[in-house]
Amino acid sequence: MEVKIGVQHAPREIVLESDLGAEELERLVTAALTGSEPLLSLTDNKGRKVLVPADRLSYVDLGEPSVRKVGFGAL
């Protein structure tokens, strides 16, 4: 699942691919936003860990990865 995270005072968003499902990701984000967790901690498909302070989150966009088409095929 593709995850886009907006961080306050940061010019770009954080984009990562996660193996977690939408419900699990939503649970982690909710825990961070309600104050029970000080950091939003996610691990991407390559094993890299992303830590974002919960009080700096602007938005979190959860969605399926977009498939980029390459070549000259019929649309």
VOPAGU-2260 file (C-alpha; in pm, 1 decimal, decimal comma):
REM VOPAGU-2260
SITE   aa  ch    i         X         Y         Z
SITE  MET   A    0       0,0       0,0       0,0
SITE  GLU   A    1     126,1     346,8     -84,9
SITE  VAL   A    2     151,9     588,2     208,7
SITE  LYS   A    3     201,0     964,9     171,3
SITE  ILE   A    4     280,1    1161,3     486,7
SITE  GLY   A    5     268,1    1538,9     505,4
SITE  VAL   A    6     491,2    1692,1     771,6
SITE  GLN   A    7     451,9    2047,6     903,1
SITE  HIS   A    8     725,4    2290,2     792,0
SITE  ALA   A    9     862,3    2036,6     539,5
SITE  PRO   A   10     856,2    2126,5     169,2
SITE  ARG   A   11     791,6    1770,2      47,5
SITE  GLU   A   12     581,7    1479,1     159,0
SITE  ILE   A   13     720,5    1140,2     259,6
SITE  VAL   A   14     614,7     860,8      21,7
SITE  LEU   A   15     667,5     492,4      96,5
SITE  GLU   A   16     531,8     151,0       3,3
SITE  SER   A   17     421,6     -66,9     295,3
SITE  ASP   A   18     319,1    -431,0     319,9
SITE  LEU   A   19      67,4    -346,1     594,4
SITE  GLY   A   20    -301,9    -330,5     518,3
SITE  ALA   A   21    -515,8     -17,9     533,3
SITE  GLU   A   22    -669,1    -110,1     870,8
SITE  GLU   A   23    -330,2    -166,2    1035,5
SITE  LEU   A   24    -189,4     158,9     894,5
SITE  GLU   A   25    -497,0     348,9    1009,8
SITE  ARG   A   26    -457,4     201,7    1359,3
SITE  LEU   A   27     -92,5     317,1    1376,5
SITE  VAL   A   28    -180,3     668,8    1257,6
SITE  THR   A   29    -473,0     693,7    1500,3
SITE  ALA   A   30    -251,6     585,3    1791,8
SITE  ALA   A   31      -1,1     857,7    1702,1
SITE  LEU   A   32    -267,6    1127,3    1664,2
SITE  THR   A   33    -449,9    1044,6    1989,1
SITE  GLY   A   34    -129,9    1081,8    2188,9
SITE  SER   A   35     -80,3     720,4    2291,9
SITE  GLU   A   36     233,1     703,9    2072,3
SITE  PRO   A   37     476,8    1000,1    2044,4
SITE  LEU   A   38     602,1     889,6    1700,7
SITE  LEU   A   39     443,2     751,5    1387,8
SITE  SER   A   40     673,5     460,5    1304,8
SITE  LEU   A   41     637,5     283,2     968,9
SITE  THR   A   42     862,4      37,9     785,8
SITE  ASP   A   43     862,9      29,4     406,3
SITE  ASN   A   44     897,2    -270,1     170,7
SITE  LYS   A   45    1277,3    -236,1     166,2
SITE  GLY   A   46    1308,5    -248,1     545,2
SITE  ARG   A   47    1373,4     124,0     597,6
SITE  LYS   A   48    1206,3     271,1     904,6
SITE  VAL   A   49    1040,0     613,3     891,9
SITE  LEU   A   50     978,8     796,8    1220,2
SITE  VAL   A   51     768,7    1114,1    1226,6
SITE  PRO   A   52     683,7    1305,5    1546,0
SITE  ALA   A   53     307,9    1277,1    1593,0
SITE  ASP   A   54     268,6    1647,7    1670,5
SITE  ARG   A   55     419,9    1738,1    1328,7
SITE  LEU   A   56     182,0    1532,3    1112,4
SITE  SER   A   57     -17,9    1736,2     862,6
SITE  TYR   A   58    -188,1    1450,6     677,4
SITE  VAL   A   59    -154,7    1081,3     595,6
SITE  ASP   A   60    -283,4     954,3     261,2
SITE  LEU   A   61    -335,9     578,8     233,2
SITE  GLY   A   62    -394,7     433,2    -111,0
SITE  GLU   A   63    -310,0     162,3    -355,0
SITE  PRO   A   64      13,8     208,3    -550,6
SITE  SER   A   65     -34,6     358,4    -894,0
SITE  VAL   A   66      92,8     151,0   -1183,1
SITE  ARG   A   67     288,1     359,0   -1431,1
SITE  LYS   A   68     239,9     261,9   -1791,2
SITE  VAL   A   69     545,0     264,8   -2013,6
SITE  GLY   A   70     547,0     239,3   -2389,6
SITE  PHE   A   71     314,3     303,4   -2676,3
SITE  GLY   A   72      21,2      75,5   -2603,3
SITE  ALA   A   73    -344,7     133,1   -2681,9
SITE  LEU   A   74    -532,0     304,2   -2403,1
